[in-house]
Amino acid sequence: MPSSSGTASPGKVSAGRASVVTLPTGDGDGNDGGARSVAAVARVRRQLPTSPWLFAAPGLLVVGIFILYPFVSTVVNAFTDRRTLIPGEFVGLANFRELLHDEMFWIGLRNSTLYVLGVVPALVLLPLLLALLVQKNIPGIAFFRSAFYTPVVASIVVVGLIWVWLLDERGLVNSLLEAVGVGRIGFLSDQWLLLLSAMTVTVWKGLGYYMIIYLAAFANVPRELHEAAAVDGAGAIRRFLTVTVPAVRSTMVLVGALSSVAAFKVFSEVYLMAGPDGGPAGEDTTLVMLVQRTGTGLTGRVGYASAISVVVFVVTVALMLLVLRADRKEDA
């Protein structure tokens, strides 16, 4: 407020009945602090263009060393005849032409494709149903959530060995089958049963992970939609098909993309259950197992293995693009 003498108080500018606060230009001792403030602002402005890069530098360094460099090196090696101890020379598309006549490459491509077809539908639908069962807040449900998620945090080596012991010719499963008169089944000696057993391990281990993703998606579904559907007389199955599935469809697409890429690059489950040779006569070899077998050792064909890796990369990117394109068509 203006004073009775008509002068404004220090640090304020009178304007009728309102007053606007202004910053003092002095430092309290009669010295002008404006120069220091201008210098500080100018210094901050000079640092702004480089500051974000300084914060991102550690992460960019890790990505460059462990992701970008290996990727570029693999692509370059795919066009050479490099071996483990020999640098190699540029051979153009020779490695890719050899792939077309390599029987093991086509076996690996077949098994990896079958793995995607067998695992992805199960990992899209079963975790969704599992999430429906455990989303209710009832006494003891936390125990079941933890039990379903335990295989996710377990080591894949431990999980694979446990399943090998269960499905072995003298394992627990065959002992029980023999006890009931069915007879022993060669889960780990038959070509197709071995691949199916590895798929079962992959699905069992991934259920809990994708269940958590679906539970997070369920939390964003408005409860009013279920209540309105219930008022209209919709039962549990109809509410699931008309309310839950459309609400989490984008999450189902995400799960499908993640699981398809992981299934096509499968290695540990088949390697542990089939062995380094890929089962009987190598008939259960996957593409990633072929990369490991071809490109390792003192005489490993690094260039040829890199060419297989490039094919795996192209196919996985194509799988993701197909899933995203299908999702866009559904939206349209």
Disulfide bonds with the S-S distance in Angstrom:
none
